[in-house]
């Protein structure tokens, strides 16, 4: 029993130490990477999100009979577009990876964005490339900055 508790204690403290050494996926991390790593990372991320989008679309399409039953007065094509085709969160098609990389670098050149995690930078740049209006982007970015500040202060 004592040996089991000792092993458990060692594993627990090893886990804590490993967790403390995890990188923070923010602007400081991003700016420390080489251009080759950044390009590979962004390409892999975009491909993974595109695949996730295809899988999500397939799942949604397989639910169409249920949607048609629930909303019988809506034409199938319109229902599919509303339920399955309107989610663009995972859509990275048509974005040149070099342009995407430049956008993330520009995002993190602003000192106010350094504490924001890479996922937010990617979302911002994707939406910016896709033509989301600047006032919407600015409002979203201000909210993310407030959230990051609250999290760092322990208020989240």
DRENBA-399073 format. One line per field, with one value per residue (C-alpha): residue number from 1; x, y, z; residue in one letter. Coordinates in steps of 0.2 Angstrom, whole numbers, always signed. Example, Ala and Ser with C-alpha at 12.3 -4.5 7.8 and 13.67 -1.06 7.14 Angstrom:
num = c(1 | 2)
X = c(+62 | +68)
Y = c(-22 | -5)
Z = c(+39 | +36)
residu = c(a | s)
END
This chain:
num = c(1 | 2 | 3 | 4 | 5 | 6 | 7 | 8 | 9 | 10 | 11 | 12 | 13 | 14 | 15 | 16 | 17 | 18 | 19 | 20 | 21 | 22 | 23 | 24 | 25 | 26 | 27 | 28 | 29 | 30 | 31 | 32 | 33 | 34 | 35 | 36 | 37 | 38 | 39 | 40 | 41 | 42 | 43 | 44 | 45 | 46 | 47 | 48 | 49 | 50 | 51 | 52 | 53 | 54 | 55 | 56 | 57 | 58 | 59 | 60 | 61 | 62 | 63 | 64 | 65 | 66 | 67 | 68 | 69 | 70 | 71 | 72 | 73 | 74 | 75 | 76 | 77 | 78 | 79 | 80 | 81 | 82 | 83 | 84 | 85 | 86 | 87 | 88 | 89 | 90 | 91 | 92 | 93 | 94 | 95 | 96 | 97 | 98 | 99 | 100 | 101 | 102 | 103 | 104 | 105 | 106 | 107 | 108 | 109 | 110 | 111 | 112 | 113 | 114 | 115 | 116 | 117 | 118 | 119 | 120 | 121 | 122 | 123 | 124 | 125 | 126 | 127 | 128 | 129 | 130 | 131 | 132 | 133 | 134 | 135 | 136 | 137 | 138 | 139 | 140 | 141 | 142 | 143 | 144 | 145 | 146 | 147 | 148 | 149 | 150 | 151 | 152 | 153 | 154 | 155 | 156)
X = c(+0 | +14 | +23 | +7 | +5 | +23 | +21 | +5 | +13 | +28 | +16 | +6 | +21 | +28 | +11 | +11 | +29 | +25 | +10 | +19 | +31 | +18 | +20 | +8 | +1 | +2 | +11 | +27 | +27 | +22 | +36 | +49 | +46 | +55 | +46 | +47 | +39 | +25 | +21 | +20 | +10 | -2 | -4 | -7 | -20 | -29 | -30 | -36 | -50 | -55 | -56 | -66 | -78 | -80 | -84 | -96 | -105 | -107 | -114 | -126 | -131 | -135 | -147 | -157 | -171 | -173 | -173 | -185 | -197 | -195 | -197 | -208 | -213 | -195 | -188 | -174 | -161 | -165 | -165 | -148 | -140 | -147 | -143 | -127 | -120 | -120 | -106 | -90 | -80 | -70 | -68 | -50 | -52 | -44 | -33 | -15 | -4 | +9 | -5 | -12 | +6 | +9 | -8 | -4 | +13 | +5 | -8 | +5 | +16 | +3 | +9 | -9 | -12 | +4 | -6 | -20 | -19 | -15 | -33 | -40 | -26 | -31 | -49 | -46 | -35 | -46 | -61 | -51 | -45 | -64 | -69 | -78 | -82 | -68 | -80 | -85 | -67 | -62 | -77 | -72 | -54 | -58 | -68 | -54 | -42 | -53 | -55 | -37 | -33 | -47 | -40 | -22 | -28 | -38 | -55 | -61)
Y = c(+0 | +12 | +8 | +12 | +28 | +33 | +29 | +39 | +54 | +53 | +52 | +66 | +78 | +73 | +78 | +94 | +98 | +93 | +104 | +119 | +117 | +118 | +132 | +146 | +147 | +166 | +179 | +177 | +158 | +162 | +176 | +163 | +151 | +150 | +155 | +137 | +131 | +144 | +140 | +121 | +124 | +136 | +124 | +109 | +119 | +125 | +107 | +100 | +113 | +110 | +91 | +94 | +105 | +91 | +79 | +91 | +94 | +75 | +74 | +88 | +81 | +64 | +73 | +81 | +68 | +74 | +92 | +89 | +81 | +95 | +109 | +101 | +118 | +123 | +117 | +104 | +115 | +130 | +119 | +112 | +129 | +135 | +120 | +114 | +127 | +143 | +138 | +145 | +143 | +129 | +135 | +139 | +135 | +147 | +156 | +157 | +150 | +164 | +177 | +169 | +168 | +186 | +191 | +181 | +190 | +207 | +202 | +199 | +214 | +224 | +223 | +222 | +206 | +197 | +189 | +182 | +164 | +158 | +152 | +169 | +176 | +163 | +167 | +185 | +184 | +172 | +183 | +198 | +189 | +184 | +202 | +203 | +222 | +231 | +237 | +219 | +213 | +228 | +224 | +205 | +209 | +221 | +208 | +195 | +207 | +210 | +191 | +188 | +202 | +195 | +177 | +184 | +193 | +178 | +186 | +173)
Z = c(+0 | +4 | -12 | -22 | -13 | -16 | -35 | -35 | -27 | -39 | -54 | -47 | -45 | -62 | -70 | -61 | -67 | -85 | -85 | -79 | -94 | -107 | -119 | -119 | -137 | -138 | -148 | -139 | -143 | -161 | -163 | -157 | -171 | -187 | -204 | -210 | -194 | -195 | -213 | -208 | -193 | -202 | -216 | -205 | -195 | -210 | -217 | -201 | -199 | -217 | -213 | -198 | -208 | -220 | -206 | -198 | -215 | -217 | -200 | -203 | -220 | -212 | -200 | -214 | -212 | -194 | -199 | -213 | -201 | -189 | -202 | -215 | -223 | -228 | -244 | -243 | -252 | -240 | -225 | -230 | -232 | -216 | -205 | -213 | -225 | -215 | -203 | -209 | -193 | -201 | -218 | -223 | -242 | -254 | -242 | -248 | -233 | -236 | -234 | -219 | -211 | -215 | -207 | -191 | -190 | -192 | -179 | -166 | -171 | -161 | -143 | -137 | -145 | -139 | -124 | -136 | -140 | -158 | -161 | -159 | -171 | -184 | -182 | -184 | -199 | -208 | -205 | -211 | -227 | -230 | -229 | -212 | -209 | -199 | -185 | -181 | -181 | -169 | -157 | -157 | -154 | -140 | -132 | -133 | -126 | -111 | -109 | -109 | -97 | -85 | -86 | -82 | -67 | -61 | -64 | -76)
residu = c(x | x | x | x | x | x | x | x | x | x | x | x | x | x | x | x | x | x | x | x | x | x | x | x | x | x | x | x | x | x | x | x | x | x | x | x | x | x | x | x | x | x | x | x | x | x | x | x | x | x | x | x | x | x | x | x | x | x | x | x | x | x | x | x | x | x | x | x | x | x | x | x | x | x | x | x | x | x | x | x | x | x | x | x | x | x | x | x | x | x | x | x | x | x | x | x | x | x | x | x | x | x | x | x | x | x | x | x | x | x | x | x | x | x | x | x | x | x | x | x | x | x | x | x | x | x | x | x | x | x | x | x | x | x | x | x | x | x | x | x | x | x | x | x | x | x | x | x | x | x | x | x | x | x | x | x)
END
